[in-house]
Amino acid sequence: MVQELVDHVSRCCTEEKVVNVGEVAFTTNLNILSNLLFSKDFSQYDSLSSQEIKDIIWGVMEVRAKPNLVDFFPILRPLDPQGLASQGSVYANKLFVIFDSIIDQRLQTRRGISSSYDNDSSTQSDVLDLLLNINFKDESEFSINDMKHLFSDLFAAGTDTVSTTLEWAMTELIRNPKEMERARLELTKCLQNNDKILQERDIPQLPYLQAVIKETLRLHPPTPFLIPHEATHDVEVEGFIILKNARILCNVWAIGRDPNIWSNTNEFMPERFLDSEIDYRGQDFKLIPFGAGRRICPGLNIAHRMLHIMLGSLIYNFDWKLQGNMRPQDLDMEDKFGLTLPRNVPLMAIPVKVNYDHL
């Protein structure tokens, strides 16, 4: 999938075409997830035929991101004053139609191969096959309806967050060319003795690239308040009583910019993580963009791999200049408030091929 992203950007480079960095990252993430679940691409670069699925997923995320009055005044729930429930149902039903079609097609294929399935079936090639095996064994354990709701949650949670983080990382590196060059130099040294295609196994050898990702997540956490939590019982925290069933929002955006924790809080300084063991896997509460504990984001590991491989591939293979000869320091750095914090203005940049023939 990442090679397809590099190939697409290479074509844009040849044509001197502007790239919407967030959009191509979204397409890549969408296809990685759809191949993991269904062994098929959901989207194509520069194709209107795949715009429908993109619009549906964007719609789901936008509805979920909007503040809902009924969360604070449950008595209003039947009235749906903002129409969010009805909008959400429309998008969900469109997604379910797509999932129904995929599931029906897979069931027909499986019936054509064999009339019986078990956990040792050779059809266990993706998540859908594994779930269907569970369904055939005991439908009450995991129904088709359960599958559709699971797939809906995975697509809503796993596409925009990674693409938003990658777009912010690219923005910060374009604004900080010394950091961009340092990351590219590290990648060059790492890849000079192999096929020059960044692999998962290379990530541990790229401490500066890892620091760039950490610094991006500190400044631009993909979910600024994490997913809302709920207290299971009354509890006292730092002298405050949190009542049972109270909804809790953790402001990781504020934690990442707290001057009592971080120096030069608003500056992009990846090197702050080079001599530090701070990580974002839930053990260091200074940096918890994916949450912590039992409710930590289940997609952390795949997001970790995707972010490093995608970002590393984009800065290793290409240099970037802004559309209309805009100066990097003039980039709009405002974010758009929501469940995630995407850029208020999409990052539009022109790729320039980096020549490594002399190496």
C-alpha positions in Angstrom: 0.0 0.0 0.0 2.8 2.4 0.9 4.5 1.6 -2.4 1.3 2.6 -4.2 1.5 5.9 -2.3 5.1 6.5 -3.4 4.2 5.6 -7.0 1.3 8.0 -7.0 3.4 10.8 -5.6 6.1 10.0 -8.2 3.6 10.5 -10.9 2.6 13.9 -9.4 6.3 14.7 -9.2 6.7 14.0 -12.9 3.7 16.1 -13.8 4.6 18.8 -11.3 1.2 18.3 -9.8 0.2 19.6 -6.3 -0.5 16.9 -3.7 -3.1 17.1 -1.0 -1.0 15.4 1.6 -3.8 14.7 4.0 -6.0 13.3 1.3 -3.4 10.8 -0.2 -2.6 9.7 3.4 -6.3 9.1 4.0 -6.6 7.0 0.9 -3.5 5.0 1.8 -4.8 4.4 5.4 -8.2 3.4 4.1 -6.8 0.9 1.7 -4.5 -0.6 4.3 -7.4 -1.1 6.6 -9.8 -2.4 3.9 -7.1 -4.9 2.8 -6.6 -6.1 6.4 -10.3 -6.6 6.8 -11.5 -7.6 3.4 -8.5 -8.1 1.1 -9.5 -5.4 -1.3 -8.9 -1.7 -1.9 -11.7 0.7 -1.0 -10.2 3.7 -2.7 -8.1 4.8 -5.6 -5.8 7.9 -6.0 -7.3 10.5 -8.4 -10.5 8.5 -8.8 -14.0 9.8 -8.4 -15.3 6.2 -8.3 -14.0 5.8 -4.8 -15.2 9.2 -3.5 -18.5 7.8 -2.1 -16.8 5.6 0.5 -14.5 8.5 1.5 -17.5 10.8 1.9 -19.4 8.2 4.0 -16.5 7.7 6.3 -15.8 11.4 6.6 -19.5 11.9 7.3 -19.5 9.3 10.1 -16.5 11.0 11.7 -17.9 14.5 11.5 -21.2 13.5 13.1 -19.3 11.7 15.9 -17.1 14.8 16.4 -19.9 17.3 16.9 -20.9 18.2 20.5 -24.4 16.7 21.2 -26.8 18.4 23.5 -28.4 15.0 24.4 -25.2 14.0 26.1 -25.7 16.7 28.6 -29.6 16.7 28.6 -30.6 13.1 28.1 -34.3 14.0 28.3 -33.9 15.6 24.8 -32.7 12.3 23.3 -36.1 11.4 21.7 -36.2 14.8 20.1 -32.7 14.7 18.5 -32.6 18.5 18.5 -29.5 18.8 16.3 -30.4 15.9 14.0 -27.2 14.2 14.7 -28.8 10.8 15.4 -30.6 10.9 12.1 -27.5 12.0 10.2 -25.5 9.3 11.8 -28.1 6.7 10.9 -28.0 7.7 7.2 -24.2 7.3 7.1 -24.2 4.1 9.1 -26.9 2.6 6.8 -24.8 3.5 3.7 -21.8 1.8 5.3 -23.8 -1.3 6.2 -25.0 -1.6 2.6 -21.4 -1.8 1.5 -20.5 -4.3 4.3 -23.5 -6.4 3.4 -22.4 -6.6 -0.2 -18.9 -7.6 0.8 -20.1 -10.2 3.3 -22.6 -11.7 0.9 -20.0 -12.0 -1.8 -17.6 -13.7 0.6 -20.3 -16.1 1.8 -21.0 -17.1 -1.8 -17.3 -17.6 -2.5 -16.9 -19.8 0.6 -20.0 -21.9 -0.3 -18.4 -22.5 -3.7 -15.2 -23.7 -2.1 -16.6 -25.9 0.7 -19.8 -26.7 2.5 -18.2 -26.8 5.9 -15.8 -24.5 7.8 -13.8 -24.7 11.0 -11.0 -22.8 12.6 -8.5 -24.6 10.5 -10.1 -23.6 7.3 -7.8 -22.4 4.5 -10.1 -19.4 3.9 -8.7 -17.6 7.0 -6.9 -15.0 4.9 -8.3 -11.8 6.5 -10.3 -10.5 9.4 -13.6 -11.1 7.7 -12.8 -14.8 7.1 -11.8 -15.2 10.8 -15.0 -13.6 12.0 -17.1 -15.7 9.6 -15.5 -18.8 11.0 -16.5 -17.7 14.5 -20.0 -17.0 13.2 -20.4 -20.4 11.6 -19.2 -22.1 14.8 -21.7 -20.2 17.0 -23.7 -17.4 15.5 -24.7 -16.1 19.0 -21.1 -15.5 19.8 -20.5 -13.0 16.9 -23.3 -12.2 14.6 -23.2 -10.6 11.1 -24.7 -7.4 12.7 -21.8 -7.4 15.3 -19.4 -7.6 12.4 -20.9 -4.6 10.6 -20.7 -2.5 13.8 -17.1 -3.5 14.4 -16.1 -2.7 10.9 -17.8 0.7 11.1 -15.9 1.5 14.3 -12.6 0.4 12.9 -12.9 2.6 9.8 -14.1 5.6 11.7 -11.3 5.3 14.2 -8.5 4.1 12.1 -8.3 6.3 9.0 -8.6 10.0 9.9 -6.4 9.8 13.0 -3.3 8.4 11.2 -3.7 10.6 8.1 -4.2 13.7 10.3 -1.0 13.0 12.3 1.0 12.4 9.1 -0.2 15.6 7.6 0.8 17.5 10.7 4.2 15.8 10.7 4.8 16.8 7.1 3.7 20.4 7.8 6.1 20.7 10.7 9.0 19.3 8.7 8.4 21.6 5.8 8.4 24.5 8.2 11.6 23.2 9.8 13.9 22.3 6.9 16.9 21.5 9.1 14.8 18.8 10.9 13.6 17.5 7.5 17.2 17.2 6.3 18.3 15.5 9.4 15.5 12.9 9.1 16.3 12.3 5.5 20.0 11.9 6.2 19.2 9.3 8.8 17.0 7.4 6.4 19.7 7.6 3.7 22.2 6.0 6.0 19.7 3.3 7.0 18.6 2.4 3.5 21.9 2.7 1.6 22.7 -1.0 2.0 19.3 -2.5 1.1 16.7 -2.1 -1.6 16.0 1.5 -0.5 12.4 0.6 0.4 11.5 1.4 4.0 10.4 -1.7 5.9 9.0 -2.2 9.4 12.2 -3.8 10.5 14.0 -0.5 9.8 12.0 1.5 12.3 14.2 0.7 15.4 17.2 2.0 13.4 15.6 5.4 12.9 15.7 7.2 16.3 15.3 10.7 14.8 12.3 9.7 12.7 10.8 8.2 15.9 11.5 11.5 17.7 9.7 13.4 14.9 6.6 11.2 15.3 6.6 11.7 19.1 7.0 15.4 18.8 4.2 15.6 16.3 1.9 13.6 18.6 2.9 15.9 21.5 1.9 19.1 19.6 -0.9 17.6 17.5 -2.5 14.6 19.3 -4.9 12.9 16.8 -7.7 12.9 19.5 -7.2 15.9 21.7 -9.6 14.7 24.4 -9.1 11.0 23.8 -12.3 8.9 23.5 -14.8 9.9 26.4 -14.5 7.6 29.4 -17.0 7.0 32.1 -16.5 6.5 35.9 -17.7 3.1 37.0 -17.9 4.2 40.6 -17.4 7.3 42.8 -13.7 8.1 43.1 -11.6 10.9 44.5 -8.8 12.3 42.3 -6.5 15.1 43.6 -9.2 16.2 46.0 -12.0 16.2 43.4 -14.9 13.8 43.7 -15.8 12.2 40.4 -19.3 10.7 40.6 -20.3 7.3 39.2 -21.3 7.5 35.5 -19.7 10.9 35.1 -18.2 11.4 31.6 -14.5 12.1 31.7 -12.5 13.9 29.0 -8.7 13.8 29.2 -7.1 16.9 27.7 -3.9 15.4 26.1 -3.5 18.5 24.0 -3.0 20.6 27.1 -0.7 18.0 28.6 1.5 18.2 25.6 1.8 21.9 25.9 2.1 22.2 29.6 5.2 24.4 30.4 5.6 22.6 33.8 6.4 19.4 31.8 7.9 20.6 28.5 10.3 23.3 27.7 9.7 25.6 24.7 6.2 24.0 24.5 5.1 25.5 21.2 8.3 24.8 19.3 8.8 21.7 17.1 11.9 20.1 18.7 12.2 16.4 17.9 15.6 16.2 19.6 13.9 16.6 23.0 13.1 12.8 22.6 16.5 11.6 21.5 18.0 11.3 25.0 14.7 10.4 26.6 12.9 7.1 27.2 9.5 8.7 27.0 7.2 6.8 24.7 3.5 6.9 23.7 2.6 3.3 24.6 0.7 4.3 27.8 3.5 4.1 30.3 4.5 7.8 30.3 1.6 10.0 31.2 3.4 13.0 29.8 2.6 11.6 26.3 -0.5 9.5 26.0 -2.0 10.4 22.5 -3.3 6.8 22.4 -4.6 6.7 25.9 -3.3 4.3 28.6 -4.3 1.3 30.6 -7.1 -1.1 29.7 -8.7 1.4 27.4 -5.6 2.2 25.4 -6.2 2.4 21.6 -6.2 -1.1 20.2 -4.9 0.2 16.9 -1.7 1.7 18.5 0.7 -0.9 17.0 -0.6 -0.6 13.4 -0.7 3.2 13.7 3.0 3.1 14.9 4.1 1.1 11.9 2.0 3.1 9.4 3.1 6.5 10.6 6.8 5.7 10.5 6.8 3.9 7.1 4.5 6.4 5.4 6.3 9.5 6.7 9.8 8.0 6.1 8.9 7.0 2.6 7.6 10.5 1.7 10.6 12.4 3.1 13.2 9.9 1.8 11.9 9.8 -1.8 10.8 13.4 -2.1 11.6 17.0 -1.2 8.6 19.3 -0.9 7.8 22.8 -1.9 4.6 24.7 -1.2 2.0 25.6 -3.8 2.3 29.1 -5.2 5.9 29.6 -3.9 4.4 30.1 -0.4 7.1 30.5 2.3 7.0 27.7 4.9 6.8 30.2 7.7 3.5 31.5 6.2 1.7 28.2 6.5 -1.6 28.4 8.4 -1.0 26.4 11.6 -4.6 26.6 12.9 -6.4 23.3 13.5 -10.0 22.4 13.0 -11.7 21.4 16.2 -13.5 18.1 16.3 -13.1 14.5 17.5 -9.7 14.8 15.7 -7.7 17.9 15.1 -7.0 18.1 11.3 -5.4 21.2 9.8 -7.8 24.0 9.2 -6.3 24.5 5.7 -5.2 21.3 3.9 -1.4 21.0 3.2 -0.9 21.4 -0.5 2.7 20.7 -1.6 4.6 19.8 -4.8 6.9 16.8 -4.6 10.4 17.0 -6.0 12.3 13.8 -6.6 15.4 13.3 -4.5 18.3 11.9 -6.6 20.3 9.3 -4.8 22.1 8.0 -7.9 25.4 9.5 -6.7 25.3 7.5 -3.4 
